[in-house]
């Protein structure tokens, strides 16, 4: 019983870490893309890498959201 309680606590902490990580990625992606538009010297590859990271983290939330 105590073990199940700890597993649920760890699972919720893991869920909040992923949500915070994805939210920060969205915020920084928006800031970086607006900043790079002002500076035309920057390459678009950095934005593409950030978008790939962002898109890869959202499918991790799907099974977690279904359990709550």
C-alpha positions in Angstrom: 0.0 0.0 0.0 2.8 2.4 0.9 4.7 1.4 -2.3 1.7 2.2 -4.4 1.4 5.6 -2.7 5.1 6.4 -3.5 4.7 5.3 -7.1 1.8 7.6 -7.6 3.8 10.5 -6.0 6.8 9.8 -8.3 4.5 9.6 -11.3 2.9 13.0 -10.5 6.3 14.6 -10.1 7.4 13.1 -13.4 4.2 14.5 -15.0 4.8 18.0 -13.7 8.5 17.9 -14.8 7.4 17.0 -18.4 4.7 19.7 -18.4 7.1 22.4 -17.2 9.8 21.3 -19.7 7.3 21.4 -22.6 6.0 24.8 -21.5 9.5 26.3 -21.2 10.3 24.9 -24.6 7.2 26.6 -26.1 8.1 29.9 -24.4 11.7 29.9 -25.4 10.9 28.7 -28.9 8.6 31.7 -29.3 11.2 34.1 -27.9 14.0 32.6 -30.0 12.0 32.6 -33.2 11.0 36.3 -32.8 14.6 37.2 -31.9 15.9 35.3 -34.9 13.5 37.1 -37.2 15.1 40.4 -36.2 18.6 39.0 -36.8 18.6 37.6 -40.3 22.1 36.3 -39.9 20.9 33.4 -37.7 20.3 30.0 -39.4 16.9 28.4 -39.3 18.4 25.0 -38.2 18.3 26.0 -34.6 14.6 26.6 -34.8 14.0 23.3 -36.6 15.9 21.5 -33.9 13.9 23.1 -31.1 10.6 22.3 -33.0 11.7 18.6 -33.2 12.4 18.5 -29.5 9.1 20.1 -28.7 7.2 17.8 -30.9 9.0 14.8 -29.5 8.0 15.6 -25.9 4.3 16.0 -26.3 3.5 12.4 -27.2 5.1 11.5 -23.8 2.2 13.4 -22.1 -0.5 11.5 -23.8 -0.4 8.3 -21.8 0.2 10.3 -18.6 -2.9 12.5 -19.2 -5.0 9.4 -19.9 -4.3 8.0 -16.4 -5.3 11.1 -14.5 
